């Protein structure tokens, strides 16, 4: 089991430190460590440890497609993102995020 208190105390994080700041890849990776740990902490606990609100936490989990243990954070190669947005994918064969998959332009390529 991951010692979440140790992670936060090592970097001196308090609840208000990150509010209003963009999520970095390191933030998302740190969230993934907590999200995929067993047992998974409640969203309120993860949000507090990340210095974010529960709403912000739920939004980033949804946007990056955090769903399955073992998935990796990868750049989307879709027309809409063009490598600028990252999401969790199952493998190198999955390089288009859900937003780009629903884009009508991508539908023409299928």
Secondary structure by P-SEA (a helix, b strand, c coil): ccaaaaaaaaacccccccccccccaaaaaaaaaaaaccccccaaaaaaaacccaaaaaaaaaaaccccccccccccccccccccbbbbbccccccccccccccaaaaaac
